[in-house]
Amino acid sequence: MNTVQPAVASATITSRRKKILARIWMDRYLYLLILPGIAATILFAYVPMYGIQIAFKDYKIAEGIWGSKWVGLYNFRILFQSPDFARVMKNTLIISFGRIITGFPAPLILALLLNELRNDVFKRISQSILYLPHFLSWIIMAGIIFNLLSIRTGVVNKVLESFHLQPIQMLGNPKTFRPLLYITDIWKEAGWGTIIYLAAIAGIDVEMYEAARIDGASRFQQVLYITIPSLAYAISTLLILRVGGIMNAGFDQVFNLINPPTREVGEIIDTYVYQLGVVEARYSYTTAIGLFKNIINCVLMLSTNWIAKRMGQEGFM
């Protein structure tokens, strides 16, 4: 009896292995298509993980990674004792949560509004105009924002002066800097973010809307009770990914818009790492910051995914 069971188990494993290999061979061309993506992921996402050990060393370029001295958790102790890191951590969380609260609903609302347009030509033109800012880099966007809001030469303040009103300092004002980040982020990315929602809306069964119209439901009620519930999976997945990147508060945007008066409230972890790592060459310390940041992101993403599943959503894994 004891001899038969291992034999049966071995035969079962062999059978499953043959089925898997047969299925892979049958879909071999599809697997060939994804090989470049897998190779790129390994090359750019996993190979660099070799350098994580720098966070636990006193890294010297001349000595290399292996030749540098091990210092254990020294860089992390310095990290948690630094008042500057506490400040940038606070700024990162405030800016990230603010971007989620203000920016996450914007593409959804915009997609619902675009979906209600009945003139196809106007709809396509509107979508093209809304998508356009996404394709502009933050360097160009910063130039546009500066030309609009500069206290001396900005279009907005020139208009205010023409009405004999006092110019408003928006770019260099710590009180308006964070709202400026939220507004410009919506301006640049909200249109592009509608693509996923519009694709999901296109997949909703039209018979549900026909049945609702027969029952006397208004267009607003159809959106409220059919469209939005049908988008629950897309909303939850995008929210999980957004929360999972909460420690990434938008380096490009902040780096191009920040200035000395707003540095106290606008400097985030990524700009702090740039200053210390690239400018001051403190590689070990900034690697420790990056490792800490990514661990927090991973924990938040998994936690949000677990909460979404507990609430009845599918999550992403």
C-alpha positions as CSV (number, residue, x, y, z in Angstrom):
1,M,0.0,0.0,0.0
2,N,2.8,2.4,0.9
3,T,4.6,1.6,-2.3
4,V,1.5,2.2,-4.5
5,Q,0.7,5.7,-3.2
6,P,4.0,7.3,-4.1
7,A,3.8,5.6,-7.5
8,V,0.3,7.1,-8.1
9,A,1.4,10.5,-6.9
10,S,4.5,10.4,-9.2
11,A,2.3,9.4,-12.2
12,T,-0.1,12.2,-11.4
13,I,2.7,14.8,-11.3
14,T,4.2,13.4,-14.5
15,S,0.8,13.6,-16.2
16,R,0.3,17.2,-15.1
17,R,3.8,18.2,-16.2
18,K,3.1,16.7,-19.7
19,K,-0.2,18.6,-19.9
20,I,1.5,21.9,-19.0
21,L,4.3,21.4,-21.5
22,A,1.8,20.4,-24.2
23,R,-0.2,23.6,-23.5
24,I,3.0,25.7,-23.5
25,W,4.0,24.2,-26.9
26,M,0.5,24.8,-28.3
27,D,0.7,28.5,-27.3
28,R,4.4,28.8,-28.0
29,Y,4.0,31.9,-30.3
30,L,2.1,33.7,-27.6
31,Y,4.8,33.0,-25.1
32,L,7.4,34.2,-27.6
33,L,5.5,37.5,-27.8
34,I,5.8,38.1,-24.1
35,L,9.4,37.1,-23.8
36,P,10.7,40.7,-24.5
37,G,8.5,42.0,-21.7
38,I,9.7,39.3,-19.3
39,A,13.3,40.0,-20.3
40,A,12.9,43.8,-19.8
41,T,11.2,43.2,-16.4
42,I,14.1,40.9,-15.2
43,L,16.7,43.3,-16.5
44,F,15.3,46.6,-15.1
45,A,13.3,45.4,-12.1
46,Y,15.1,42.4,-10.7
47,V,18.8,42.7,-11.7
48,P,19.1,46.2,-10.0
49,M,17.9,44.6,-6.7
50,Y,21.5,43.4,-6.4
51,G,22.4,46.9,-5.4
52,I,20.0,46.9,-2.4
53,Q,23.0,45.7,-0.2
54,I,24.4,49.3,-0.6
55,A,21.8,50.3,2.1
56,F,23.7,48.1,4.6
57,K,27.2,49.3,3.6
58,D,29.3,52.4,3.7
59,Y,29.5,52.4,-0.1
60,K,32.6,53.9,-1.7
61,I,32.7,54.0,-5.5
62,A,36.4,53.2,-5.6
63,E,35.9,50.1,-3.5
64,G,32.8,48.8,-5.3
65,I,29.8,47.1,-3.8
66,W,31.6,44.0,-2.5
67,G,34.6,45.9,-1.3
68,S,32.7,48.5,0.7
69,K,32.4,48.0,4.5
70,W,29.3,46.5,6.1
71,V,27.6,48.9,8.6
72,G,24.4,46.9,9.2
73,L,21.4,49.1,10.0
74,Y,23.5,52.3,10.6
75,N,22.0,54.1,7.6
76,F,18.5,53.3,8.8
77,R,19.2,54.6,12.3
78,I,20.4,57.9,10.7
79,L,17.3,57.9,8.5
80,F,14.8,57.6,11.4
81,Q,16.7,60.1,13.5
82,S,16.9,62.8,10.8
83,P,14.5,65.7,11.3
84,D,14.8,66.4,7.5
85,F,13.5,62.9,6.7
86,A,10.6,63.3,9.1
87,R,9.7,66.6,7.3
88,V,9.9,65.1,3.8
89,M,8.0,62.0,4.9
90,K,5.2,64.2,6.2
91,N,5.2,66.2,3.0
92,T,5.1,63.1,0.8
93,L,2.1,61.6,2.7
94,I,0.2,64.9,2.7
95,I,0.8,65.5,-1.1
96,S,0.1,61.8,-2.0
97,F,-3.2,61.6,0.0
98,G,-4.2,65.0,-1.4
99,R,-3.5,63.8,-5.0
100,I,-5.6,60.7,-4.3
101,I,-8.5,62.5,-2.8
102,T,-8.6,65.2,-5.5
103,G,-7.2,63.4,-8.5
104,F,-8.5,59.8,-8.3
105,P,-12.2,60.7,-8.7
106,A,-11.5,63.2,-11.6
107,P,-11.0,60.6,-14.4
108,L,-14.1,58.6,-13.3
109,I,-16.3,61.7,-13.3
110,L,-14.8,62.9,-16.6
111,A,-15.4,59.4,-18.2
112,L,-19.0,59.4,-17.0
113,L,-19.6,62.9,-18.5
114,L,-17.9,62.0,-21.8
115,N,-20.0,58.8,-22.0
116,E,-23.2,60.9,-21.8
117,L,-22.2,63.0,-24.9
118,R,-24.3,62.0,-27.8
119,N,-22.6,64.0,-30.5
120,D,-19.7,61.7,-31.6
121,V,-17.7,64.5,-33.3
122,F,-17.8,66.7,-30.3
123,K,-17.0,63.7,-28.1
124,R,-13.9,62.8,-30.1
125,I,-12.7,66.4,-30.1
126,S,-13.2,66.7,-26.4
127,Q,-11.3,63.5,-25.7
128,S,-8.4,64.6,-27.9
129,I,-8.2,68.0,-26.0
130,L,-8.3,66.2,-22.7
131,Y,-5.7,63.7,-23.6
132,L,-3.2,66.2,-24.9
133,P,-1.6,67.4,-21.6
134,H,-0.6,63.8,-20.8
135,F,1.8,63.8,-23.7
136,L,3.6,67.0,-22.5
137,S,6.5,66.5,-20.1
138,W,6.4,68.3,-16.7
139,I,9.2,70.6,-17.9
140,I,6.9,71.9,-20.6
141,M,4.0,72.0,-18.2
142,A,6.0,73.9,-15.6
143,G,6.9,76.5,-18.3
144,I,3.2,76.9,-19.1
145,I,2.3,77.2,-15.5
146,F,5.0,79.7,-14.9
147,N,3.8,81.8,-17.9
148,L,0.3,81.7,-16.5
149,L,0.9,82.3,-12.8
150,S,4.2,84.3,-12.5
151,I,3.6,87.3,-10.2
152,R,5.4,89.6,-12.7
153,T,4.8,88.3,-16.2
154,G,2.0,85.7,-15.7
155,V,-1.1,86.0,-17.7
156,V,-3.4,85.6,-14.7
157,N,-1.8,88.5,-12.7
158,K,-1.7,90.7,-15.8
159,V,-5.4,90.2,-16.1
160,L,-5.8,91.1,-12.4
161,E,-3.7,94.2,-12.9
162,S,-5.9,95.3,-15.8
163,F,-8.8,95.3,-13.4
164,H,-6.7,97.2,-10.8
165,L,-6.5,94.3,-8.5
166,Q,-3.4,93.2,-6.5
167,P,-1.3,90.4,-8.1
168,I,-1.4,87.0,-6.3
169,Q,1.7,85.1,-5.5
170,M,0.9,81.5,-6.3
171,L,4.1,79.8,-7.3
172,G,6.2,81.0,-4.4
173,N,3.5,80.8,-1.7
174,P,3.7,77.8,0.7
175,K,-0.1,78.0,1.3
176,T,-1.0,77.6,-2.3
177,F,1.8,75.3,-3.5
178,R,0.1,72.0,-2.5
179,P,-3.3,73.0,-4.1
180,L,-1.3,74.0,-7.2
181,L,0.1,70.5,-7.3
182,Y,-3.3,68.9,-7.1
183,I,-4.9,71.1,-9.7
184,T,-2.1,70.8,-12.2
185,D,-2.0,67.0,-11.7
186,I,-5.7,66.8,-12.6
187,W,-5.1,69.0,-15.6
188,K,-2.4,66.8,-16.9
189,E,-3.6,63.3,-16.1
190,A,-7.4,63.3,-15.7
191,G,-8.1,63.1,-19.4
192,W,-5.7,60.2,-20.0
193,G,-7.1,58.4,-16.9
194,T,-10.5,58.2,-18.6
195,I,-9.3,55.6,-21.1
196,I,-9.7,52.6,-18.8
197,Y,-13.1,53.8,-17.5
198,L,-14.4,54.4,-21.0
199,A,-13.2,51.0,-22.1
200,A,-15.0,49.4,-19.1
201,I,-18.2,51.4,-19.8
202,A,-18.1,50.1,-23.4
203,G,-18.3,46.6,-22.1
204,I,-21.4,47.1,-20.1
205,D,-24.5,45.2,-21.4
206,V,-26.7,47.7,-23.2
207,E,-29.8,45.6,-22.3
208,M,-29.4,46.8,-18.7
209,Y,-29.9,50.4,-19.8
210,E,-32.8,49.4,-22.0
211,A,-34.5,47.7,-19.1
212,A,-33.8,50.6,-16.8
213,R,-35.4,53.1,-19.4
214,I,-38.5,50.9,-19.7
215,D,-38.8,51.0,-15.9
216,G,-38.6,54.8,-16.1
217,A,-35.1,55.4,-14.8
218,S,-33.6,58.8,-15.6
219,R,-30.1,59.1,-17.1
220,F,-28.7,60.0,-13.8
221,Q,-30.3,57.0,-12.2
222,Q,-28.8,54.8,-14.9
223,V,-25.4,56.1,-14.2
224,L,-25.9,55.7,-10.4
225,Y,-27.3,52.2,-10.4
226,I,-25.8,50.6,-13.5
227,T,-22.7,52.4,-14.8
228,I,-20.9,53.0,-11.5
229,P,-21.6,49.5,-10.0
230,S,-20.3,48.0,-13.2
231,L,-17.1,49.9,-12.9
232,A,-16.5,48.6,-9.3
233,Y,-13.7,46.2,-10.4
234,A,-11.8,48.9,-12.4
235,I,-12.2,51.4,-9.6
236,S,-11.0,49.1,-6.9
237,T,-8.0,47.9,-9.0
238,L,-6.9,51.4,-9.9
239,L,-7.3,52.5,-6.2
240,I,-5.2,49.6,-5.0
241,L,-2.4,50.6,-7.5
242,R,-2.7,54.2,-6.5
243,V,-2.5,53.5,-2.8
244,G,0.4,51.1,-3.5
245,G,2.4,54.1,-4.9
246,I,1.5,56.5,-2.2
247,M,5.2,57.1,-1.3
248,N,5.7,58.3,-4.9
249,A,4.3,61.8,-4.7
250,G,5.3,62.8,-8.3
251,F,9.0,63.6,-8.6
252,D,8.8,65.2,-12.1
253,Q,6.0,67.5,-11.1
254,V,7.4,68.6,-7.7
255,F,11.0,68.9,-9.0
256,N,9.9,71.3,-11.8
257,L,7.6,73.4,-9.7
258,I,9.3,73.6,-6.3
259,N,11.3,76.7,-5.4
260,P,13.1,77.9,-2.2
261,P,10.1,79.5,-0.6
262,T,8.0,76.4,-1.0
263,R,10.7,73.8,-0.2
264,E,9.6,73.5,3.4
265,V,6.1,72.2,2.4
266,G,6.9,70.8,-1.0
267,E,10.0,68.7,-0.7
268,I,9.2,65.0,-0.9
269,I,11.2,61.8,-0.5
270,D,12.1,61.6,-4.2
271,T,13.5,65.1,-4.4
272,Y,15.2,64.6,-1.1
273,V,16.9,61.5,-2.5
274,Y,17.9,63.3,-5.6
275,Q,19.5,66.1,-3.6
276,L,21.4,63.7,-1.3
277,G,22.1,60.9,-3.8
278,V,22.9,62.7,-7.0
279,V,24.1,66.1,-5.8
280,E,25.8,65.1,-2.5
281,A,26.7,61.5,-3.5
282,R,25.4,59.9,-0.2
283,Y,24.6,56.6,-2.0
284,S,24.2,54.3,1.0
285,Y,21.9,56.7,2.9
286,T,19.7,57.3,-0.2
287,T,19.5,53.6,-1.0
288,A,18.3,53.0,2.5
289,I,15.6,55.6,1.9
290,G,14.6,54.0,-1.3
291,L,14.4,50.5,0.2
292,F,12.3,51.8,3.1
293,K,10.0,53.7,0.7
294,N,9.4,50.6,-1.5
295,I,8.7,48.4,1.5
296,I,6.0,50.8,2.6
297,N,4.5,50.9,-0.9
298,C,4.4,47.1,-1.0
299,V,2.8,46.8,2.4
300,L,0.2,49.4,1.5
301,M,-0.6,47.8,-1.8
302,L,-1.1,44.3,-0.3
303,S,-3.1,45.8,2.6
304,T,-5.4,47.7,0.2
305,N,-5.8,44.6,-1.9
306,W,-6.8,42.6,1.2
307,I,-9.3,45.2,2.3
308,A,-10.8,45.3,-1.2
309,K,-11.3,41.5,-1.1
310,R,-12.9,41.7,2.4
311,M,-15.3,44.3,1.0
312,G,-16.4,41.9,-1.8
313,Q,-14.2,43.2,-4.6
314,E,-11.9,41.0,-6.7
315,G,-8.7,42.8,-6.0
316,F,-5.8,42.3,-8.4
317,M,-4.3,39.0,-7.1
